[in-house]
Structure formats: C-alpha cells, structure tokens
Amino acid sequence: MTTTRGLYLGMAAAGIAVLLAASAVRLSGLAPHTVLAAAIVPLVLVTLTRALKGSFERHKRIARWTLPIWLYVSVTGVLVYWMLYG
C-alpha cells in the first residue's frame, strides 16, 4: 500500500508542476499582450491623425512602431482567445 500511495502522490506532484508551468507560459504571453494592447490605442490615434493631416514624415516615424506592435497584439489576441475559450 505504501508504494501505491507514494506513486500516486508523485504523480499528483508532477501534475501540479505541469499545471504551474502551463500557467507561467500563459501569463508570460498574456502580460505583454495586455500592456501593449493598452498602449496601441493612443499610438493608432496619433498615427491616424498624422496621416489624415498630411504630416507624412511624422506619420512614418510613429508608424514604424505602431505597425509591429499592432500586429503582435492582433496575433497574441487570437492566441489569448484560444487559451481562454478553445
């Protein structure tokens, strides 16, 4: 009996370790997504405003930052959705 109980407890501990590792992976993807999703809103507004006003040099300077961040947030948004509801 002791061997079976020890084996079960070892398996339970391994299962908990896997769950903790999965949670760490999820949070390491969710944290930058959340921060950048909040930051992208003003960046998009400024980029769009500069383009509509015709300040294309200033628009290009900020668009170099806005586009990659927007693409990252878009892709990780799908991944976050899959993690939550998939």
Summary of the structure (lengths in Angstrom):
residues: 86
radius of gyration: 22.0
end to end distance: 39.6
largest distance: 78.7
contacts: 201
relative contact order: 0.11
helix: 95%
strand: 0%
